Amino acid sequence: MCHRGTKPRLRNIELVGQYADAQEDQIPAHPMSHRHSTNLKPHRKRSGFTQEELGFLLGHKKHSGISRYEAGERSPDLKTAFAYQVLFGRALEELFPGLQDEVRSEVGKRAQQLAQEISEHGESRKAPHKLERLGRLAKEVFENAPAV
C-alpha cells in the first residue's frame, strides 16, 4: 500500500522482452545487441558510399561497425541514428523498423504492468491521470503494432 505522495513499488514490475528471464547481473552491457531488421544497406548502396566513407561521415574511426548496423547485429547510439537520418533523408522508423517494433512492444507491455501496479497501489491524486495516460499509451502502441 502506497502512502499519499509516495511512488508505486516499481521493483515488483518484471522485466519484459529479451531480459525477462535474466538476472540483473546477466543483462548484457549493450542492451540492443541482438538482431533487428534495418534498411541501412539499401540506402547506403543507393547513396553510392562505401562502408568506410559512411563510417567517416558518421564520425566513426573504424568502418567495421557499419556492417554490424546494416546487419542489425548492433543498434547505433542516438547520435549515430540521427546522423543516418540526416545522411539518407529518411525517418528513423523507416531506417530501423525492427528496433521500432521491439521498442513499441516492450513499452506497451511495461505500460500495462505499470497501470496494474498503480491500480493496485496508487493512492495519490495523480493516479487516475496516470492510469488514463497509460491506457491511451498501451492502446496506441498495440493498435500501431505491425501485423504478424
URJOUR-V510857 format. One record per pair of residues at least 12 apart in sequence whose C-alpha atoms are under 10 Angstrom apart, sorted by sequence separation. I is the first residue (numbers start at 1). J is the second residue. D is the distance in whole Angstrom. If there is no record, write none. Layout:
# URJOUR-V510857
i=I j=J d=D
i=I j=J d=D
This chain:
# URJOUR-V510857
i=19 j=31 d=9
i=51 j=63 d=6
i=52 j=64 d=8
i=54 j=66 d=8
i=55 j=67 d=10
i=69 j=81 d=10
i=115 j=127 d=9
i=118 j=130 d=8
i=119 j=131 d=7
i=18 j=31 d=9
i=50 j=63 d=9
i=51 j=64 d=8
i=52 j=65 d=10
i=53 j=66 d=10
i=115 j=128 d=10
i=118 j=131 d=7
i=18 j=32 d=9
i=51 j=65 d=9
i=52 j=66 d=8
i=81 j=95 d=9
i=117 j=131 d=10
i=51 j=66 d=6
i=52 j=67 d=10
i=81 j=96 d=9
i=115 j=130 d=8
i=116 j=131 d=9
i=18 j=34 d=9
i=50 j=66 d=10
i=51 j=67 d=7
i=114 j=130 d=9
i=115 j=131 d=6
i=114 j=131 d=9
i=115 j=132 d=9
i=115 j=133 d=9
i=116 j=134 d=10
i=51 j=70 d=10
i=112 j=131 d=9
i=115 j=134 d=6
i=59 j=79 d=10
i=60 j=80 d=9
i=76 j=96 d=10
i=111 j=131 d=9
i=114 j=134 d=8
i=115 j=135 d=7
i=58 j=79 d=9
i=59 j=80 d=8
i=75 j=96 d=9
i=113 j=134 d=10
i=58 j=80 d=6
i=111 j=133 d=9
i=112 j=134 d=7
i=57 j=80 d=10
i=58 j=81 d=9
i=111 j=134 d=6
i=112 j=135 d=8
i=115 j=138 d=9
i=58 j=82 d=9
i=59 j=83 d=9
i=72 j=96 d=9
i=75 j=99 d=8
i=110 j=134 d=9
i=111 j=135 d=8
i=41 j=66 d=9
i=55 j=80 d=10
i=58 j=83 d=6
i=70 j=95 d=10
i=111 j=136 d=10
i=112 j=137 d=9
i=40 j=66 d=9
i=41 j=67 d=8
i=44 j=70 d=9
i=57 j=83 d=8
i=58 j=84 d=7
i=70 j=96 d=10
i=72 j=98 d=8
i=108 j=134 d=9
i=111 j=137 d=7
i=112 j=138 d=6
i=40 j=67 d=9
i=43 j=70 d=10
i=57 j=84 d=9
i=69 j=96 d=10
i=72 j=99 d=9
i=108 j=135 d=10
i=111 j=138 d=6
i=112 j=139 d=10
i=41 j=69 d=9
i=42 j=70 d=9
i=58 j=86 d=10
i=110 j=138 d=9
i=111 j=139 d=10
i=40 j=69 d=8
i=41 j=70 d=5
i=58 j=87 d=9
i=108 j=137 d=7
i=109 j=138 d=8
i=39 j=69 d=10
i=40 j=70 d=5
i=41 j=71 d=8
i=54 j=84 d=9
i=57 j=87 d=8
i=107 j=137 d=9
i=108 j=138 d=5
i=111 j=141 d=10
i=38 j=69 d=8
i=39 j=70 d=7
i=40 j=71 d=8
i=107 j=138 d=8
i=108 j=139 d=8
i=37 j=69 d=10
i=38 j=70 d=6
i=39 j=71 d=9
i=40 j=72 d=9
i=108 j=140 d=9
i=109 j=141 d=9
i=35 j=68 d=9
i=36 j=69 d=9
i=37 j=70 d=8
i=38 j=71 d=7
i=39 j=72 d=9
i=54 j=87 d=9
i=105 j=138 d=9
i=108 j=141 d=6
i=109 j=142 d=9
i=35 j=69 d=9
i=36 j=70 d=9
i=37 j=71 d=7
i=38 j=72 d=6
i=104 j=138 d=9
i=107 j=141 d=8
i=108 j=142 d=7
i=33 j=68 d=10
i=36 j=71 d=8
i=37 j=72 d=6
i=38 j=73 d=10
i=106 j=141 d=9
i=35 j=71 d=7
i=36 j=72 d=5
i=37 j=73 d=9
i=104 j=140 d=10
i=105 j=141 d=7
i=35 j=72 d=5
i=36 j=73 d=7
i=38 j=75 d=9
i=104 j=141 d=6
i=105 j=142 d=7
i=108 j=145 d=10
i=34 j=72 d=7
i=35 j=73 d=5
i=36 j=74 d=8
i=103 j=141 d=10
i=104 j=142 d=8
i=33 j=72 d=9
i=34 j=73 d=6
i=35 j=74 d=7
i=36 j=75 d=8
i=105 j=144 d=10
i=32 j=72 d=10
i=33 j=73 d=6
i=34 j=74 d=7
i=35 j=75 d=8
i=44 j=84 d=9
i=47 j=87 d=9
i=101 j=141 d=9
i=104 j=144 d=9
i=105 j=145 d=7
i=32 j=73 d=8
i=33 j=74 d=5
i=34 j=75 d=8
i=43 j=84 d=10
i=47 j=88 d=8
i=104 j=145 d=7
i=105 j=146 d=10
i=32 j=74 d=6
i=33 j=75 d=7
i=46 j=88 d=9
i=104 j=146 d=10
i=31 j=74 d=9
i=32 j=75 d=6
i=33 j=76 d=10
i=44 j=87 d=9
i=101 j=144 d=9
i=102 j=145 d=10
i=30 j=74 d=9
i=31 j=75 d=9
i=32 j=76 d=9
i=40 j=84 d=8
i=43 j=87 d=9
i=44 j=88 d=8
i=101 j=145 d=7
i=30 j=75 d=9
i=32 j=77 d=10
i=43 j=88 d=7
i=100 j=145 d=10
i=101 j=146 d=7
i=43 j=89 d=10
i=43 j=90 d=9
i=40 j=88 d=9
i=97 j=146 d=10
i=43 j=95 d=9
i=39 j=92 d=10
i=42 j=95 d=10
i=38 j=92 d=10
i=39 j=93 d=10
i=40 j=94 d=9
i=41 j=95 d=9
i=38 j=93 d=9
i=39 j=94 d=7
i=40 j=95 d=6
i=38 j=94 d=8
i=39 j=95 d=5
i=40 j=96 d=8
i=38 j=95 d=6
i=39 j=96 d=6
i=37 j=95 d=9
i=38 j=96 d=5
i=39 j=97 d=8
i=37 j=96 d=7
i=38 j=97 d=6
i=39 j=98 d=9
i=36 j=96 d=8
i=37 j=97 d=6
i=38 j=98 d=6
i=36 j=97 d=8
i=37 j=98 d=5
i=38 j=99 d=8
i=36 j=98 d=5
i=37 j=99 d=7
i=38 j=100 d=10
i=35 j=98 d=8
i=36 j=99 d=6
i=37 j=100 d=10
i=35 j=99 d=9
i=36 j=100 d=9
i=37 j=101 d=10
i=34 j=99 d=10
i=36 j=101 d=9
i=36 j=102 d=8
i=32 j=99 d=9
i=18 j=102 d=10
i=17 j=102 d=8
i=17 j=103 d=9
i=17 j=105 d=8
i=18 j=106 d=9
i=16 j=105 d=9
i=17 j=106 d=6
i=16 j=106 d=6
i=17 j=107 d=10
i=15 j=106 d=9
i=16 j=107 d=9
i=17 j=109 d=9
i=16 j=109 d=7
i=17 j=110 d=10
i=15 j=109 d=9
i=16 j=110 d=7
i=15 j=110 d=8
i=14 j=110 d=8
i=13 j=110 d=8
i=16 j=113 d=10
i=15 j=113 d=10
i=14 j=113 d=8
i=13 j=113 d=7
i=14 j=114 d=10
i=12 j=113 d=10
i=13 j=114 d=7
i=12 j=114 d=10
i=10 j=113 d=9
i=13 j=116 d=9
i=10 j=114 d=8
i=13 j=117 d=8
i=9 j=114 d=10
i=12 j=117 d=8
i=8 j=114 d=9
i=10 j=117 d=8
i=9 j=117 d=8
i=10 j=118 d=9
i=8 j=117 d=7
i=9 j=118 d=9
i=8 j=118 d=6
i=7 j=118 d=9
i=8 j=119 d=10
i=8 j=120 d=9
i=9 j=121 d=8
i=8 j=121 d=6
i=9 j=122 d=9
i=7 j=121 d=9
i=8 j=122 d=6
i=6 j=121 d=10
i=7 j=122 d=8
i=8 j=123 d=9
i=2 j=118 d=9
i=6 j=122 d=9
i=7 j=123 d=9
i=8 j=124 d=9
i=5 j=122 d=9
i=6 j=123 d=9
i=7 j=124 d=9
i=2 j=120 d=9
i=3 j=121 d=9
i=4 j=122 d=9
i=5 j=123 d=8
i=6 j=124 d=8
i=1 j=120 d=8
i=2 j=121 d=6
i=3 j=122 d=8
i=4 j=123 d=6
i=5 j=124 d=6
i=8 j=127 d=10
i=1 j=121 d=5
i=2 j=122 d=6
i=3 j=123 d=7
i=4 j=124 d=5
i=5 j=125 d=9
i=1 j=122 d=8
i=2 j=123 d=6
i=3 j=124 d=8
i=4 j=125 d=8
i=5 j=126 d=9
i=1 j=123 d=8
i=2 j=124 d=8
